[in-house]
């Protein structure tokens, strides 16, 4: 997934895996505020994550609750969230890599 860096950020990219987890079409997910990926009661925790990313540039091993289009909750594991920057260092968004299953990593993940 990726979102822009606006105060009310929107998703700007979602691959097939993310679309299947959140149960949105590509058109739908690119038209909603990214905060909708977390239930109202979990949005403060999500904000803390992005505040940490803003300070550190990248966060590893985040685990948190998210919701799909139908407000069904699911957990994301071993999430990596990082700042997306242009060549001048200006932040234009954040990218994220996550898994729904606790031990669902591909081989390349362990070789990095």
Secondary structure, DSSP 8 states (H G I E B T S, - for coil): -EEE-STT-BEEE--HHHHHHHT--HHHHTTSBGGGGS-GGGHHHHHHHHHHHHHHSEEEEEEEEEE-TT--EEEEEEEEEEEEE-TT--EEEEEEEEESSTT---HHHHH-
